[in-house]
């Protein structure tokens, strides 16, 4: 039973294709931005915790990096001070000693890093 009219096919979902392409492009750009920006900025608490627990054996560079983080976050007045670094041996144990001083104020902060155990001790002087 024919009604006598011709049947026209429905549109072939032409409206979905540009939307799908736009969505794919947006996802690609978004992932590109995420990967391009790199890893997230480390939180201060995480950086400080890492500075207080360097992995033994502690090298000079590791001791300096830890000292800079500790001084920058906990003792910011000494950041511009004079820094000295030396390897000491006390009671048969090696340790890196980093001292930041403010000569005009006769004040400073002393950081000690055990080479073999990674133990960190910090003290200030007037």
C-alpha positions as CSV (number, residue, x, y, z in Angstrom):
1,X,0.0,0.0,0.0
2,X,1.7,2.9,-1.3
3,X,0.6,6.4,-0.4
4,X,1.9,7.6,-3.7
5,X,4.6,9.9,-2.3
6,X,8.3,9.4,-2.4
7,X,10.1,8.8,0.9
8,X,13.1,11.1,1.5
9,X,15.9,9.8,3.7
10,X,16.5,11.5,7.0
11,X,19.6,13.8,7.2
12,X,22.7,11.8,7.9
13,X,23.5,13.3,11.3
14,X,25.5,16.1,9.8
15,X,25.2,18.3,12.9
16,X,27.1,15.8,15.1
17,X,30.3,15.6,13.0
18,X,31.5,19.3,13.6
19,X,30.6,19.0,17.3
20,X,32.6,15.7,17.6
21,X,35.6,17.3,15.8
22,X,35.4,20.4,18.1
23,X,35.3,18.1,21.2
24,X,38.2,16.1,20.0
25,X,40.2,19.2,19.3
26,X,39.4,20.6,22.7
27,X,40.5,17.4,24.4
28,X,43.7,17.3,22.5
29,X,44.5,21.0,23.4
30,X,43.6,20.3,27.0
31,X,45.9,17.3,27.3
32,X,48.6,19.2,25.5
33,X,48.4,22.0,28.0
34,X,48.5,19.6,31.0
35,X,51.5,17.8,29.7
36,X,53.2,21.0,28.5
37,X,52.9,22.7,31.9
38,X,54.9,19.9,33.6
39,X,54.6,18.6,37.1
40,X,52.8,20.6,39.7
41,X,54.5,23.0,42.0
42,X,55.7,21.4,45.1
43,X,54.0,22.5,48.3
44,X,56.1,24.2,50.9
45,X,55.3,21.4,53.5
46,X,56.5,18.7,51.1
47,X,59.7,20.6,50.2
48,X,60.5,21.2,53.9
49,X,59.8,17.5,54.8
50,X,62.2,16.4,52.0
51,X,64.8,19.0,53.2
52,X,64.7,17.5,56.7
53,X,65.2,14.0,55.4
54,X,67.9,13.9,52.8
55,X,68.8,10.4,51.5
56,X,72.2,9.1,52.8
57,X,74.9,9.3,51.9
58,X,74.4,13.1,51.9
59,X,76.5,14.9,49.3
60,X,77.6,18.5,49.5
61,X,75.0,19.4,46.9
62,X,72.2,17.6,48.7
63,X,73.2,19.3,52.0
64,X,73.2,22.8,50.3
65,X,69.9,22.2,48.6
66,X,68.3,21.1,51.9
67,X,69.9,24.0,53.8
68,X,68.6,26.5,51.2
69,X,65.1,25.1,51.5
70,X,65.1,25.1,55.3
71,X,66.5,28.6,55.6
72,X,64.2,30.0,52.9
73,X,61.1,28.6,54.6
74,X,61.9,28.8,58.3
75,X,64.6,31.5,58.6
76,X,64.0,33.9,55.8
77,X,66.0,36.7,57.4
78,X,69.2,34.7,56.8
79,X,68.6,34.1,53.1
80,X,70.8,37.1,52.2
81,X,73.4,36.3,54.8
82,X,76.9,34.9,54.2
83,X,77.0,31.1,53.7
84,X,79.8,28.8,54.6
85,X,80.0,25.1,54.1
86,X,82.5,22.6,55.4
87,X,82.8,18.8,55.9
88,X,83.5,18.0,59.5
89,X,84.3,14.7,61.3
90,X,83.1,14.5,64.9
91,X,83.6,11.3,66.9
92,X,84.2,9.4,63.7
93,X,81.0,10.6,62.0
94,X,81.2,12.8,58.9
95,X,78.7,15.7,58.6
96,X,78.2,18.7,56.4
97,X,77.8,21.9,58.3
98,X,76.2,24.9,56.6
99,X,76.2,28.2,58.4
100,X,74.3,31.3,57.4
101,X,75.4,34.5,59.2
102,X,74.5,38.1,59.3
103,X,77.8,39.7,60.4
104,X,76.3,43.1,61.1
105,X,74.0,41.5,63.6
106,X,76.2,38.7,64.9
107,X,73.4,36.3,64.3
108,X,73.1,33.1,62.3
109,X,71.6,29.7,61.7
110,X,73.7,26.5,61.7
111,X,72.5,23.4,59.9
112,X,74.2,20.0,60.2
113,X,73.6,17.1,57.9
114,X,74.9,13.6,58.8
115,X,76.6,12.1,55.7
116,X,75.9,8.5,56.6
117,X,72.5,8.7,58.3
118,X,71.0,11.9,56.9
119,X,70.2,13.3,60.3
120,X,69.6,17.0,60.3
121,X,70.0,19.4,63.2
122,X,69.4,23.1,63.1
123,X,70.3,25.7,65.7
124,X,70.4,29.5,65.7
125,X,72.6,31.9,67.6
126,X,71.8,35.4,68.6
